[in-house]
Structure formats: C-alpha cells, structure tokens
Amino acid sequence: MADTTLRQAFSNIANAIRAKGVTGTMSPLQMPTKVASISSSKYGVSGDSVLGDVDQNGVLQPPSASFQFISSDIRSIPSYGLYYKFYENPALTSVSLPNLTSIESYGM
C-alpha cells in the first residue's frame, strides 16, 4: 500500500511539473532539478520586475532590476491591452514583439 501511494505521489508531482512546460520523463531524484528549471517569468518579465520587492523593514520598493518585454507569440494587442501595464516603469528597457501585426486603439 505505501509503495502504491508513494508511486502515485511521484506520478502526480511529475505531472504537475510537466503542466508547467517541462517535458520528458523524470525520476524522483531528477524532480528538484526539473522544478528549478521552471521559469518564474512570462515574456521575460518577473513579478519583481514590475512590482518591486519588500525591504527588511517591510516597505515595498520600486523595481530595481531592468527587464525587457519579449514575445514571439503576441500577434495582436486589443484595445487597452497593454495601456497601463508598464506605465512609468523605468525598469522596462525594451520591447520586442517580432510577430506583432496589429495594435488596436490605446493598445500600448
């Protein structure tokens, strides 16, 4: 019974790792490395890049690291799609959307 439960637990963990975009088979000993390979950003932007971080006194600080907004997936931006997403964020250094073909009113 314990062997079946453990086997199911490892299978569930492997499936959760695959759901985050990691491919292939993995042993339980490989799982920590696979988890570490999961990206914590989207389009090159991490939460800290946009939101900043909290200092030792619990005060939210503005973003300090520069970042780029990069995506070859985005082809169209709807009205107001990115309107205030990066408003007055000096950490944003560049935008690269090589497959972008249309931007609707106030899209950026």
VEXDREN-2710 file (C-alpha; in Angstrom, 1 decimal):
% VEXDREN-2710
k/r/px/py/pz
1/MET/0.0/0.0/0.0
2/ALA/2.8/2.5/0.9
3/ASP/4.6/1.7/-2.3
4/THR/1.4/2.4/-4.3
5/THR/0.8/5.7/-2.5
6/LEU/4.4/6.8/-3.0
7/ARG/4.4/5.8/-6.7
8/GLN/1.1/7.8/-7.2
9/ALA/2.6/10.8/-5.3
10/PHE/5.7/10.8/-7.6
11/SER/3.5/10.4/-10.6
12/ASN/1.3/13.4/-9.5
13/ILE/4.4/15.5/-8.9
14/ALA/5.8/14.6/-12.3
15/ASN/2.5/15.5/-14.0
16/ALA/2.5/18.9/-12.1
17/ILE/6.0/19.6/-13.3
18/ARG/5.0/18.7/-16.9
19/ALA/2.0/21.0/-16.6
20/LYS/4.4/23.9/-16.2
21/GLY/6.0/23.1/-19.5
22/VAL/8.9/20.8/-18.6
23/THR/9.0/17.8/-20.9
24/GLY/10.2/14.2/-20.7
25/THR/10.3/11.5/-18.1
26/MET/11.9/12.0/-14.7
27/SER/12.9/10.0/-11.7
28/PRO/12.2/11.3/-8.2
29/LEU/15.8/12.3/-7.8
30/GLN/15.6/14.4/-11.0
31/MET/12.5/16.2/-9.9
32/PRO/14.2/19.0/-7.9
33/THR/16.3/19.9/-11.0
34/LYS/13.2/19.9/-13.2
35/VAL/11.3/22.1/-10.7
36/ALA/14.3/24.5/-10.7
37/SER/14.1/24.8/-14.5
38/ILE/10.6/26.1/-14.4
39/SER/10.6/29.7/-15.4
40/SER/9.1/32.2/-13.0
41/SER/8.6/34.9/-15.6
42/LYS/6.4/35.4/-18.6
43/TYR/7.6/37.2/-21.7
44/GLY/10.8/37.9/-19.9
45/VAL/9.1/39.8/-17.1
46/SER/9.1/38.6/-13.5
47/GLY/6.8/39.8/-10.8
48/ASP/9.7/41.6/-9.0
49/SER/10.5/43.5/-12.3
50/VAL/7.0/45.1/-12.2
51/LEU/6.0/45.1/-8.6
52/GLY/9.4/45.6/-6.9
53/ASP/10.3/43.9/-3.7
54/VAL/9.9/44.4/0.1
55/ASP/12.9/45.6/2.0
56/GLN/13.9/44.5/5.5
57/ASN/11.5/47.0/7.1
58/GLY/8.5/45.7/5.1
59/VAL/8.4/48.7/2.8
60/LEU/7.6/48.0/-0.9
61/GLN/10.4/49.2/-3.0
62/PRO/10.1/50.2/-6.7
63/PRO/11.6/47.8/-9.2
64/SER/15.4/48.0/-9.3
65/ALA/16.4/45.5/-12.0
66/SER/15.8/46.3/-15.6
67/PHE/13.9/44.0/-17.9
68/GLN/12.7/43.5/-21.4
69/PHE/9.2/42.6/-22.6
70/ILE/9.8/39.9/-25.3
71/SER/7.3/37.6/-27.1
72/SER/7.2/36.0/-30.4
73/ASP/3.7/34.7/-29.5
74/ILE/1.9/38.0/-29.5
75/ARG/0.4/38.9/-32.9
76/SER/-2.3/41.3/-31.9
77/ILE/-2.9/43.7/-29.0
78/PRO/-6.5/44.6/-28.3
79/SER/-7.8/48.0/-27.2
80/TYR/-6.2/48.9/-23.9
81/GLY/-4.4/45.5/-23.8
82/LEU/-1.1/46.9/-22.5
83/TYR/-2.3/50.5/-21.9
84/TYR/-1.1/50.9/-18.3
85/LYS/0.8/47.7/-17.8
86/PHE/4.2/49.3/-17.8
87/TYR/3.1/52.9/-17.1
88/GLU/6.1/54.9/-15.9
89/ASN/8.2/51.9/-15.1
90/PRO/11.8/53.0/-15.7
91/ALA/13.0/49.3/-15.3
92/LEU/11.5/48.5/-18.8
93/THR/14.4/48.9/-21.2
94/SER/12.9/47.5/-24.4
95/VAL/10.0/45.8/-26.1
96/SER/10.5/43.1/-28.7
97/LEU/7.3/41.7/-30.4
98/PRO/8.6/40.5/-33.8
99/ASN/5.4/38.8/-34.9
100/LEU/3.1/41.7/-33.9
101/THR/0.9/42.7/-36.8
102/SER/-1.9/44.9/-35.2
103/ILE/-2.4/47.2/-32.2
104/GLU/-6.0/48.4/-31.6
105/SER/-6.8/51.8/-30.1
106/TYR/-4.8/52.6/-27.0
107/GLY/-3.3/49.1/-27.1
108/MET/0.0/50.3/-25.8
END
